[in-house]
Amino acid sequence: MKQHNNRIIGYTKTFIFPAVMWIGFAIAALIADKSYFFSSYITSNIFSTSVLPCVVGMAIAIPLSGGRWDFATGTIATLGGIIGINIGMNHNWSVFAILGLCILSCVCLALLESAAYLVLRVPIMIVSLGVVMIYEALTGILFDGNGANVFNATPDYMNQLLIFSKAPWCYILLILVMIFIYVLMYRTKYGSNLKALGSNARLSINAGVNERKNIVCTYLIVGVLLGIAALLNANSSQVTAASNLSSTTLMFSSMGTVLIGLFLANSSCLPWGIFMGALGMNVMTYGLASFEIDGAIVQIITGVIIVLIMAYTTNQAKLLAMFRKLGKRKGLAK
C-alpha cells in the first residue's frame, strides 16, 4: 500500500513541471492581457503537438539509458518516412498500411546502423555521424530527391493520411506507445539489462548480460518508434531531402524534452517523464509565441531555460545541502 502511494505521489510530482509552466504563462498572459494563450486552439495544440517530440524523445532516451548517444535519430525518421510514405501513396494504401511501411523502413535502417556499430566496434557517436551522412545522401537520391508530401494527395486521401495528427488518434497512438515502452523498460529482462549496461557495461557483461543482443533489441525498438515519428513528422509539414546534417534538427529539437524527461522519470517512469517533459516544453513554446515574440528570441529563451533547469537537476543535491546549511545558520543566529 505504501509503495502504491509513493508511486502515485511520484507521478503527481512529475506533473508539476508542465503545471508550473502553464501557471507561469497564464499569470503573465493575464497581466499582459493576452487572452490568445487561453484559446481552445492553443490548448488543443499543446497536447496534440506533444506527441511527436514525446515519441522522438523516447527513441533518443532508450539508447541513452544504455550509455549510447546516437545522432542518427532524425535521419532515420526522415529517410524511413520518405521510403514508407512514397511507396504507400504510390499504391494508394491506407494510413495504417503506410504507418506499417514507415515502421518497417525505419527498423531496417536502425538495424543497419546497429550492424555497423557491432562490426566496426567504434564509438556509436562516430558511427551515427557516418550513418547520418549516408542516409542524408539517400534522401536526395530516392524518389528523385522530392522527399515526401502527404499534402499533395487528393483532399479525401490527405484527410485520411493526417488522422494521426488529430484527436483522438494521436492520443490513442501515444497511449499505445507509452504502454509498449513501459512494459519493455520495467517488466522485461531487456529493460533491466539495458539499465545495467548504462550503469556499468563491463561489470554487466561479466555478470552475463549479452551486450550484442541488447544493442540489436534496442535499435529494433528505436526503429519502431522512429517509424511512428516519421509519419507524425510528415503530418506536420512536407518532408524534404536532407543535407549538411539538417536531418538532425528533429533530434535536437527534442533534446530539451529528453533531458528534462529523464530527470522527471526518476520520480515516475521513462515514458511518463518524457511525455511530461514534452508537454512542459510545448507550454513554454506556445506561451512565448502567444506574446508574439520573434522565433529567434524564443529559441534563445528556450535554450536558457533548459540550461537553468538542467543546472538545477544536475546540482540538486548540492543546492539542497546548501539551503539546509543556510537554514541551520539562521536558526543558530536566532
VOGU-3710 file (C-alpha; in Angstrom, 3 decimals, decimal comma):
1> mkqhnnriig> 0,000/0,000/0,000  2,806/2,391/0,935  4,678/1,588/-2,290  1,478/2,237/-4,275  1,014/5,617/-2,575  4,648/6,546/-3,228  4,161/5,734/-6,900  1,074/7,973/-7,110  2,993/10,783/-5,369  5,895/10,303/-7,812
11> ytktfifpav> 3,654/10,556/-10,890  1,950/13,621/-9,397  5,336/15,282/-8,729  6,261/14,702/-12,375  3,168/16,645/-13,460  4,419/19,722/-11,551  6,776/20,764/-14,389  4,137/21,366/-17,111  1,685/22,684/-14,481  4,160/25,298/-13,219
21> mwigfaiaal> 4,971/26,276/-16,800  1,284/26,768/-17,612  0,535/28,711/-14,420  3,529/30,995/-15,029  2,478/31,830/-18,584  -1,200/32,103/-17,555  -0,333/34,754/-14,952  1,867/36,604/-17,462  -0,923/36,400/-20,090  -3,467/37,826/-17,643
31> iadksyffss> -1,163/40,703/-16,723  -0,349/41,454/-20,382  -3,981/40,880/-21,474  -3,018/38,109/-23,921  -6,257/36,119/-23,987  -4,989/34,177/-27,034  -2,971/31,945/-24,660  -6,238/30,659/-23,157  -7,867/29,831/-26,512  -9,029/26,272/-27,222
41> yitsnifsts> -6,733/26,251/-30,277  -3,604/26,773/-28,141  -4,753/24,267/-25,501  -5,502/21,505/-28,023  -2,263/22,176/-29,915  -0,166/21,984/-26,745  -1,352/18,408/-26,223  -1,555/17,162/-29,820  1,851/18,527/-30,876  3,474/16,963/-27,802
51> vlpcvvgmai> 3,051/13,502/-29,353  5,875/13,804/-31,921  8,609/15,104/-29,532  7,493/12,509/-26,974  7,936/9,624/-29,449  11,249/11,006/-30,745  12,336/11,678/-27,162  11,782/8,043/-26,203  13,731/6,919/-29,286  16,651/9,052/-28,046
61> aiplsggrwd> 16,292/8,209/-24,350  16,272/4,416/-24,705  19,790/4,114/-26,255  20,913/6,874/-23,880  19,775/4,713/-20,934  22,225/2,103/-22,198  25,063/4,623/-22,449  24,773/5,209/-26,216  24,342/8,726/-27,630  23,037/8,447/-31,206
71> fatgtiatlg> 22,891/11,306/-33,733  21,057/9,348/-36,458  17,600/9,527/-34,875  16,234/12,333/-37,061  17,895/10,994/-40,207  16,349/7,545/-39,824  12,890/9,093/-39,311  13,375/11,336/-42,362  14,624/8,633/-44,746  12,230/5,981/-43,395
81> giiginigmn> 9,323/8,388/-43,846  10,333/9,208/-47,420  10,512/5,498/-48,293  7,349/4,377/-46,499  5,107/7,309/-47,435  6,084/7,390/-51,114  5,615/3,639/-51,600  2,294/3,710/-49,759  0,951/6,782/-51,553  2,009/5,437/-54,964
91> hnwsvfailg> -0,146/2,370/-54,300  -2,934/4,386/-52,635  -2,648/2,332/-49,430  -4,418/3,179/-46,193  -2,768/5,256/-43,472  -2,357/2,142/-41,305  -0,502/0,343/-44,116  1,696/3,414/-44,637  2,403/3,523/-40,891  3,460/-0,134/-41,105
101> lcilscvcla> 5,723/0,676/-44,078  7,326/3,590/-42,210  7,963/1,337/-39,210  9,428/-1,413/-41,416  11,684/1,074/-43,248  12,935/2,691/-40,033  13,507/-0,692/-38,359  15,673/-1,809/-41,315  17,624/1,474/-41,272  18,139/1,316/-37,489
111> llesaaylvl> 19,263/-2,324/-37,638  21,761/-1,458/-40,378  23,222/1,171/-38,060  23,419/-1,320/-35,190  25,133/-3,836/-37,515  27,716/-1,195/-38,494  28,318/-0,436/-34,819  28,735/-4,098/-33,870  31,056/-4,844/-36,798  33,238/-1,719/-36,618
121> rvpimivslg> 33,312/-1,520/-32,789  33,970/2,212/-32,788  32,012/4,645/-30,573  28,340/4,912/-31,563  28,640/8,702/-31,867  31,158/8,281/-34,706  29,155/5,520/-36,394  25,940/7,535/-36,166  27,557/10,598/-37,772  28,668/8,432/-40,687
131> vvmiyealtg> 25,186/6,955/-40,927  23,692/10,475/-40,953  25,832/11,434/-43,972  24,953/8,268/-45,897  21,234/8,396/-45,148  21,046/12,121/-45,935  22,652/11,444/-49,321  19,988/8,785/-49,963  17,186/11,276/-49,237  18,472/13,315/-52,172
141> ilfdgnganv> 18,603/10,286/-54,471  15,470/8,252/-53,735  12,250/9,328/-55,464  14,206/11,967/-57,419  15,038/13,814/-54,218  11,460/15,080/-53,869  11,078/13,906/-50,285  7,561/13,046/-49,153  4,495/15,259/-49,184  1,135/13,945/-47,951
151> fnatpdymnq> -0,390/17,355/-48,740  -0,111/16,626/-52,468  -2,781/13,923/-52,210  -6,446/14,446/-53,035  -8,409/16,128/-50,205  -10,155/12,905/-49,086  -6,961/10,841/-49,169  -4,983/13,622/-47,459  -7,519/13,797/-44,610  -7,124/10,042/-44,162
161> llifskapwc> -3,329/10,322/-44,070  -3,482/13,087/-41,455  -5,643/11,265/-38,880  -2,679/10,519/-36,574  -2,020/14,241/-36,173  -5,530/14,849/-34,811  -7,595/13,743/-31,816  -8,445/11,053/-30,883  -5,984/9,013/-32,977  -2,882/10,958/-31,911
171> yillilvmif> -3,704/10,228/-28,249  -4,563/6,582/-28,901  -1,222/6,172/-30,661  0,615/7,941/-27,820  -1,015/5,775/-25,127  -0,158/2,573/-27,015  3,464/3,701/-27,439  3,793/4,669/-23,762  2,353/1,331/-22,588  4,654/-0,531/-25,001
181> iyvlmyrtky> 7,765/1,280/-23,734  6,735/0,969/-20,087  6,328/-2,809/-20,375  9,666/-3,155/-22,197  11,617/-0,981/-19,775  10,096/-2,089/-16,467  8,584/-5,540/-16,994  11,136/-7,366/-19,147  14,671/-8,673/-18,818  15,668/-6,411/-21,701
191> gsnlkalgsn> 14,896/-3,266/-19,678  16,897/-4,487/-16,679  19,871/-5,386/-18,867  19,739/-2,012/-20,641  19,904/-0,114/-17,346  22,699/-2,377/-16,109  24,746/-1,721/-19,270  24,163/2,002/-18,893  25,355/1,959/-15,260  28,427/-0,239/-15,706
201> arlsinagvn> 28,838/-2,016/-19,049  31,950/-4,058/-18,143  30,506/-5,319/-14,883  27,196/-6,197/-16,566  28,903/-8,139/-19,358  30,985/-10,052/-16,816  27,755/-10,847/-14,965  26,349/-12,475/-18,102  24,459/-9,708/-19,929  24,541/-10,255/-23,706
211> erknivctyl> 25,516/-6,784/-24,923  25,244/-7,548/-28,639  21,724/-8,920/-28,284  20,724/-5,922/-26,165  22,058/-3,497/-28,776  20,114/-5,203/-31,582  16,915/-5,181/-29,487  17,476/-1,501/-28,655  17,728/-0,487/-32,298  14,750/-2,653/-33,197
221> ivgvllgiaa> 12,671/-0,706/-30,647  14,172/2,608/-31,792  13,225/1,720/-35,377  9,597/1,109/-34,374  9,422/4,448/-32,543  11,048/6,340/-35,403  8,665/4,738/-37,916  5,777/6,230/-35,935  7,649/9,543/-35,664  8,269/9,514/-39,439
231> llnanssqvt> 4,547/9,575/-40,222  3,798/12,124/-37,474  6,575/14,354/-38,812  5,187/14,111/-42,358  1,763/15,075/-40,998  3,097/18,397/-39,714  4,944/19,529/-42,856  6,479/18,350/-46,104  9,494/16,075/-45,634  12,302/17,382/-47,842
241> aasnlssttl> 15,622/15,843/-48,833  18,219/16,491/-46,127  21,795/17,756/-46,431  24,560/19,228/-44,243  23,187/17,461/-41,143  19,822/19,243/-41,480  18,041/15,985/-40,581  19,448/16,221/-37,050  17,053/19,127/-36,388  14,309/16,674/-35,457
251> mfssmgtvli> 16,613/15,111/-32,868  17,975/18,349/-31,395  14,502/19,910/-31,196  13,554/17,061/-28,845  16,671/17,259/-26,656  15,034/19,556/-24,099  12,231/17,029/-23,789  14,735/14,184/-23,321  16,960/15,882/-20,739  14,042/17,123/-18,647
261> glflansscl> 12,110/13,888/-19,193  14,967/11,717/-17,926  15,098/13,789/-14,743  11,316/13,601/-14,278  11,425/9,842/-14,924  13,305/9,413/-11,622  10,018/10,132/-9,836  7,796/8,080/-12,168  8,827/6,140/-15,294  10,549/6,863/-18,602
271> pwgifmgalg> 7,503/7,237/-20,923  5,565/9,385/-18,429  8,612/11,550/-17,682  9,305/12,096/-21,391  5,657/12,984/-22,041  5,602/15,479/-19,158  8,856/16,960/-20,491  7,331/17,316/-23,983  4,169/18,847/-22,544  6,096/21,373/-20,443
281> mnvmtyglas> 8,327/22,373/-23,357  5,269/22,828/-25,585  3,578/25,021/-22,970  6,688/27,188/-22,968  6,874/27,334/-26,786  3,214/28,244/-27,275  3,326/30,563/-24,287  6,194/32,559/-25,762  4,544/32,513/-29,200  1,311/33,926/-27,750
291> feidgaivqi> 3,304/37,015/-26,697  4,312/37,461/-30,373  7,998/37,090/-29,559  10,340/36,604/-32,537  11,221/32,963/-33,283  14,966/33,523/-32,774  14,324/35,080/-29,355  12,046/32,139/-28,477  14,925/29,741/-29,249  17,325/31,756/-27,081
301> itgviivlim> 14,883/31,874/-24,167  14,145/28,150/-24,563  17,867/27,348/-24,525  18,481/29,462/-21,410  15,558/27,857/-19,576  16,778/24,355/-20,494  20,279/25,181/-19,237  18,874/26,552/-15,963  16,637/23,512/-15,453  19,490/21,109/-16,192
311> ayttnqakll> 21,831/23,071/-13,907  19,307/22,640/-11,118  18,676/18,937/-11,799  22,407/18,155/-12,015  23,263/20,021/-8,822  20,044/19,345/-6,932  21,734/17,532/-4,032  24,333/20,288/-3,601  21,684/23,022/-3,701  19,512/21,249/-1,116
321> amfrklgkrk> 22,538/20,778/1,160  23,404/24,457/0,774  19,848/25,563/1,680  19,885/23,268/4,707  23,143/24,812/5,927  21,710/28,311/5,454  18,603/27,276/7,382  20,701/25,929/10,256  22,797/29,118/10,388  19,660/31,253/10,572
331> glak> 18,329/29,040/13,340  21,558/29,346/15,328  21,593/33,123/14,815  18,166/33,383/16,399
//
